[in-house]
């Protein structure tokens, strides 16, 4: 359970770092995401999810 909290904290650090270091890039990316249709966002989200699961598998084994 400690690993889960550590991973979530690391996600927060990386998200905050991206927003802190590149606010204009982050804003443009958010605007582009708002313009995308929901189906395309689901495909991107699914690809990221699968990529994360594969990476987690290789890290843990």
MOURNOR-V610926 format. One line per field, one symbol per residue. phi: phi as a letter, one per 40 degrees, with the letter a starting at -180 (. if undefined). psi: psi as a letter, one per 40 degrees, with the letter a starting at -180 (. if undefined). burial: + if it has 16 or more other C-alpha atoms within 10 Angstrom, else -. Layout:
# MOURNOR-V610926
phi: ???
psi: ???
burial: ???
This chain:
# MOURNOR-V610926
phi: .ccccccccccccccccccccbcccccccccccccccdccccccccccccccccccdcccb
psi: dddddddddddddddddddddgddddddddddddeiidddddddddddddddddddddde.
burial: -------------------------------------------------------------
